[in-house]
Amino acid sequence: MLVKLKDVYKIYSEGLESEVRALDGVSLEIERGEFVAVVGQSGSGKSTMMNVLGCLDIPTHGEYYLDGTDVRELSDKELSHIRNKQIGFIFQQYNLIQNLNVLENVELPLIYQGINADDRREMALEALERVGLSSRIKHRPSEMSGGQQQRVAIARAISTHPPIIMADEPTGALDSHTGKEVLGFLQQLNKEGSTVILITHDNGIAATARRCVRLADGKIVEDRLQEVDWL
C-alpha cells in the first residue's frame, strides 16, 4: 500500500469555539500506480488533504503511512527529503521563479537534492524534452504562455522521476484546450507507472481519473471507480 490514512483529523484552533475540522476522521488507501481524483467544493477539505498527503502538513490526530513509513515520526529534514524525492508537485499557479529561466527552474529541485551540475542539466533537459519545451530553455516565465508555464512546472515535477505526482487544480489557470493537454499528460504519466493524485473542484476534470474520492465538510462521502474519460 503506497498511501494509507487511518482516522485522520486536521483541526485548526482545536478546543476553541472557532475550531475548524478541515479533515474529520478521514481513512483512505491508495495503491501504487493508481490515478485518483480528490474532488470537492471550496471548504470541503481537499486542499488540506493534499497538504497532508504531500507531507506539507501533519495530521492533528490519526495515522498516515507513506510507502510503509509513519509520516508523523519523521523530522522536518526527513519530510523535506520525501517532498523532494518521492513527490512531484504541480500547482494551479505554476510556482515558477520569475528571475530564473526555464532550465534553471527545472533544475532547482535537483540542486536541493545535491545532484551535480552535469547530471541535473541532463535530467532537466530530458524532462523539458518530454513536455515539448527543449527549444525554450533560456526563456523566462514572463515570456511564456500559461500553458507553457504549466508544462515547465510539469517538467520540474517529473525531473526527479518521483513515484507520486500530486496535481492541485493543475488546469485552473488554463483555457480548456491547454487544460486537456495537461490532463492528457497526467494520464500518460500514470500509464507509465506514476501514481497520480489530482485535486480538483471540477467533476469533468475528475472524470479523467480511474478513481474518484469526493470530500464534503472534511469527510469522504464517496469513493468509487469510474469509466475513464481518456483525452
N, C-alpha and C positions, 0 to 999 in steps of 0.2 A: 504494500500500500504506500503510495507516494505521499499523499496528504491525508491526515486524519485529525479532524476536530471532534472533540468529545465534550458536550455540555459547556460550550464556550460562551462566556459573557464578556462584553466590553462595556463598562459602566463609567460614565463621567459624573463627577460630583456625587459619588456613592454615599448614601446615607443622608443626603441633604434633601430638602424639599424640591430642589431643582434637578434631582437625579435623572439622568438620561441613560436608558439601556439601548445603546446603539446595536449591540448584539445581545440577544436574550435567550440563552440556552441552546445555541446552535451546535448540531452534530452533523458532520459531513465527511465523507470519504471520497477521494479521487484516485483512481488507478493511474499508473504510468501510461502515457500515450493517449489519454482522453482529451477531448475538446469540450470544455464545459463553459456555458454562458451563465453568469450570475446576473439575474435581471431584477430590476425593481425601480420604483419611482424615487424621486428625491426624498430623503429621510428614511428610506427603507432599511438602510444599514449596509448597502452594497459596497460603498467606498471604505467603510470600516472593515468589512470582510476582506477587501483587497489588501488593506494595510496590515491586517493580521496574517493573511496567507503569505504576503510578501515580506514578512519579518520586519516591516516598518513600524509595527506597534505590537505590544504584548497583551494577551488577554488579561482581563481583571481576574477572572476565575475560569476554570476549565483546563482542558489539556489540548495541546497542539503538537502533533508529531509530524515532522517533515522528513520523509525517507527514513523513518525509524528513530530520528533524533528528537528528543523532547526540547522544543524551542525555548521553553521557559527557563531551562537550566543553562542557557548559553550566555556568554559575556557579550558586551557590546561589540567587541572586536570580532568574536565568532559570528555574530549576527551580520556584521558588515561583510564578512567573508562569504556568507551564504548569499547575500544580496548581490555581490559582485560576481560570484562564480556559478551559482545554481539557478539564478532567476534573471531573465531578461525583461526589463520593464519598457512598456510602450504607453505613453500618456497622451491625453487629448491635445495638450498644448505643446507637444514635442519636447520641451525642456532642453533645447539646444543652447549652447553657449554662443552668444552673438558675435563675440570678438574672435572666435576660432573658426577656421574654415571647415569644410565637410570632413576631410580626412582627419583633422585634429579632433573633431567632435566624436568620431567613431573610435579613435584611438584612446580616448580619455579613460574608459573603464579598464582598458588593458594596462594603462600606466598604473592605475590603482592596484592592479594585480601583480605588479613588478615584472611584467614581461618586457624583454629587451627591445630596443628600438626597431631592429630589423624584423623581428618576429611580429611585433604588434603592427607594423606597417603592412606586412604581408596579410595578416589576419583582417585588418581593416579594409584593405583593397579587395580582398575576397568577398567580404560582406557587402561592400558597395557594388561590386560586380553583380551580385545576386539580385540587388534591388534596382539595377539598371542605371547607376549613377557614377560609374567609373570615369566618365568624361568630365565630371563636375567637382572633382575632389578639392579644387582650390577656391571654389565659391564659398561665400559666407551665407548663413541662413537668410539674411535680409535680401539676398539676390535670387532667392528661390521661391517657387510657389508653395502653397500649403501642402499639396500632395507630395512634392519633392522633399519638403522638410520632414514630413512623416516617414518617408522612405529612408531618410538619413537616420531618423530615430529607430526605425526597424533594424537598419544595418548595425547601429550601435548595440541594440538589444541582442542580436544574434552573433555578434563578432566573437564572443567567448564560447559559442556553442553550448549555451545553457540548456539543461534538460526541461526547464519550465519557462514558458513565455507568458507573461501576465500583461494583458492589454486593458487599460482603463479608458473606456469611451474613445477608442482609437480613431473613430471616424467622425467624432463630434464637430470638428472644425473644418470638415471637408465637404465638397459637393458630392452628390450621390454617385457619380461615375467614379471619381477618385476613391470614394469610400468603398465601393465594390472591389476595386483593385487591391486595397489594403486588406479587406476581409478575405479575398481570394488568396493573398499571400499567406495569411494566417492558416488557412485551410491547407495550403501546400506544406507549410512547416509541420503541421500536425500529421499529414500523410508521411512525412519523412521521419516521424518518431517523436517530435516535440510534444510535451503536454502543454496545452493551451488553455488558459483561464481568461475568459473575456467578460469584462464588467460593462454592463450597458443598461440603459433605461428603455431601449427600443426593442419591441418584440420582433420586428423584422430582422434586425441585426442578430438577435438571439437565435433566430431560425437557422443561422449558418453553423451552429454548433450541434454536435450529436446529442448533447445532454443539456437540459435547461433546469437551473435551480432558481426558483423565484423567492424573493425576500419581501416581507412586509412587516413593518414595525419591529425590525430586528430578529424576526423568526423566519425559518424556512417554511413556506406554505405550499410549495410544490417542488418536486424533484422527479423529473421524468426524462426518458429517452424520446427522441423525436426524429422524424424523417428530415434529413439534412437538405437544405437549400444550397446545392453546390453552385458556385459562381463561375 
